């Protein structure tokens, strides 16, 4: 029963990709619980999160399969009276989510918060390495006996991050095609950056999208980049 629960703050994260920003840790200071929707990317980040709060619920994302096979693909649990379902990919959310108060997912790096048939569906976006032009975001939920509210947090980022290296006049379709081709040849990120004249941080994110989404097209990568 929610009436048995005092006011609690829940930090909701996803797609940290081995980067735990100081701003994220600061935002979690008043939280008792963390929900992480996957793509943590290392045991070290998960351990650090577990040291910040009383309880961490985390699911396995596609970037966690090399180290986190012990993590569940989905979680169905109750957090301070909230019936929560969490998974990494939106496509893995069950067709029938009736009975849940909150459904959390990640993967897209795009913040989404909506209510369908009285059920809150939340993607906190990514608070890890910035993906191209997308913002760096997370969410904090405050819950008590009267219900719960969701606050979006937009976090600052460095101008040197990959989201700021896109230059006017760059043919991004041609660049993505070149990166895909060079990756297939087994060339390193540094080699591809040298050949294209682009920063390694940008090349790394294109390569990551290509390798973690088998069969993705150039248009698919551009769409995930928000371009």
C-alpha positions in Angstrom: 0.0 0.0 0.0 1.4 3.4 -0.9 -0.1 4.9 2.2 2.6 2.9 4.2 5.4 4.8 2.4 7.1 8.0 3.3 8.2 10.5 0.7 11.0 8.8 -1.4 13.0 10.1 -4.4 13.9 7.6 -7.1 16.6 8.4 -9.6 15.8 7.1 -13.1 18.8 6.6 -15.5 19.7 4.9 -18.7 22.5 4.5 -21.2 25.3 5.7 -19.0 27.8 3.8 -21.2 30.6 3.7 -18.7 30.3 7.4 -17.7 28.9 8.5 -14.4 28.9 12.3 -14.5 29.4 14.4 -11.4 26.1 16.1 -12.1 24.4 12.7 -12.1 25.9 11.8 -8.7 24.8 15.2 -7.3 21.3 14.7 -8.5 21.2 11.3 -6.8 22.2 12.6 -3.4 18.6 12.9 -2.2 17.5 9.6 -3.8 16.9 6.3 -2.0 16.5 4.1 -5.0 17.9 4.1 -8.6 16.2 2.6 -11.6 18.7 2.0 -14.4 17.2 0.9 -17.8 20.4 -0.6 -19.2 23.6 0.0 -21.2 25.5 0.6 -18.0 28.5 -0.8 -19.8 30.7 -1.7 -16.8 30.6 -3.4 -13.4 32.5 -0.4 -12.0 29.7 2.1 -12.8 27.0 -0.3 -11.4 29.1 -0.7 -8.2 29.5 3.1 -7.8 25.7 3.5 -8.2 25.1 0.8 -5.5 27.3 2.8 -3.2 25.2 6.0 -3.6 21.8 4.8 -2.6 20.0 2.1 -0.6 18.8 0.1 -3.5 19.6 -0.2 -7.3 17.4 -1.9 -9.8 19.1 -2.4 -13.2 18.3 -4.3 -16.3 20.7 -5.6 -19.0 21.1 -3.5 -22.1 22.7 -4.6 -25.4 26.0 -2.9 -24.3 26.0 -5.0 -21.1 26.1 -8.5 -22.7 29.9 -8.8 -22.4 30.0 -8.4 -18.6 26.4 -8.3 -17.2 24.7 -11.5 -18.2 23.7 -11.8 -14.5 21.5 -8.8 -14.9 17.9 -9.4 -15.8 16.5 -8.4 -19.2 13.4 -7.0 -17.5 12.3 -6.2 -13.9 8.8 -6.4 -12.5 8.8 -5.1 -9.0 7.2 -2.7 -6.5 9.1 0.3 -5.3 7.5 2.1 -2.4 4.0 1.2 -3.6 4.7 1.8 -7.3 4.2 -1.3 -9.5 7.1 -0.9 -11.9 8.1 -2.7 -15.1 11.5 -1.9 -16.6 13.4 -3.2 -19.7 16.0 -1.7 -22.0 14.3 -1.7 -25.4 10.9 -0.3 -26.0 10.0 -3.3 -28.2 10.4 -5.6 -25.2 7.6 -3.9 -23.2 4.7 -6.3 -22.9 1.6 -5.6 -25.0 -0.5 -5.7 -21.8 0.9 -3.3 -19.2 -2.3 -2.9 -17.3 -1.8 -3.0 -13.5 1.5 -1.1 -13.6 2.0 2.4 -12.3 5.2 3.0 -14.2 7.0 1.5 -17.2 10.6 2.5 -17.7 12.8 1.8 -20.8 15.9 3.2 -22.5 18.1 2.5 -25.5 17.0 5.4 -27.8 18.9 8.1 -25.8 15.7 10.2 -26.3 13.7 11.5 -23.3 10.1 10.5 -23.4 7.4 10.9 -20.7 3.8 10.1 -21.4 0.7 8.6 -19.8 -1.3 5.9 -21.6 -4.5 4.6 -19.9 -3.3 5.9 -16.6 0.1 4.3 -16.8 3.2 6.5 -16.8 5.7 5.4 -19.5 9.1 6.9 -19.1 12.4 6.9 -21.0 14.9 9.1 -19.0 17.1 9.5 -22.1 20.9 9.2 -21.7 23.1 10.7 -19.0 26.2 9.1 -20.3 28.4 10.3 -23.3 26.4 12.8 -25.3 25.1 11.3 -28.6 25.6 14.0 -31.3 22.9 16.7 -31.0 20.8 15.0 -28.3 20.6 16.5 -24.7 22.0 14.7 -21.7 19.0 13.8 -19.4 17.8 11.8 -16.5 14.7 11.9 -14.3 13.8 12.0 -10.6 10.5 10.6 -9.3 9.1 11.7 -6.0 6.5 9.4 -4.5 4.4 9.4 -1.4 1.0 8.3 -0.2 -0.7 10.7 -2.6 0.9 9.5 -5.7 4.1 10.3 -7.7 5.5 13.0 -9.9 8.3 12.9 -12.5 10.9 15.7 -12.9 13.1 15.8 -16.0 16.7 16.9 -15.4 18.7 18.3 -18.3 22.4 18.1 -17.4 25.2 20.3 -18.6 27.8 18.9 -21.1 31.2 19.9 -22.4 31.4 21.7 -25.8 34.1 19.1 -26.6 31.7 16.2 -26.5 30.6 14.5 -29.7 27.4 16.4 -29.9 29.3 19.6 -30.7 31.7 18.3 -33.3 29.3 18.3 -36.2 30.4 20.9 -38.6 28.4 22.8 -41.2 28.9 21.5 -44.7 29.7 18.0 -43.6 27.9 15.3 -45.6 26.8 13.1 -42.7 25.4 10.4 -45.0 28.7 10.1 -46.8 30.6 10.1 -43.5 28.4 7.4 -42.0 28.8 5.3 -45.1 32.6 5.7 -44.9 32.7 4.8 -41.3 30.6 1.6 -41.9 32.8 0.6 -44.7 36.0 1.2 -42.7 34.6 -0.6 -39.7 33.9 -3.7 -41.9 37.5 -3.6 -43.0 38.5 -3.9 -39.3 40.1 -0.5 -39.0 40.3 1.2 -35.6 38.4 4.3 -34.5 41.7 6.2 -34.6 42.5 5.0 -38.1 39.0 6.0 -39.3 39.2 9.4 -37.6 42.5 10.0 -39.4 41.1 9.0 -42.8 38.0 11.2 -42.4 39.5 14.1 -40.6 36.8 13.9 -37.9 37.2 13.7 -34.1 37.6 10.3 -32.6 34.6 10.9 -30.2 32.3 11.3 -33.2 33.6 8.3 -35.0 33.4 6.2 -31.9 29.7 6.9 -31.5 28.9 6.1 -35.2 30.9 2.8 -34.8 29.0 2.0 -31.6 25.6 2.5 -33.3 26.7 0.4 -36.2 28.0 -2.5 -34.2 25.2 -2.6 -31.6 22.4 -2.5 -34.2 23.1 -5.4 -36.6 21.7 -4.7 -40.1 21.2 -1.0 -39.4 21.2 1.2 -42.5 22.8 4.6 -43.1 19.4 6.2 -42.6 18.9 4.2 -39.4 22.1 5.5 -38.0 21.3 9.1 -39.0 17.9 8.7 -37.3 19.5 7.5 -34.1 21.9 10.4 -34.3 18.9 12.8 -34.4 19.9 14.1 -37.8 
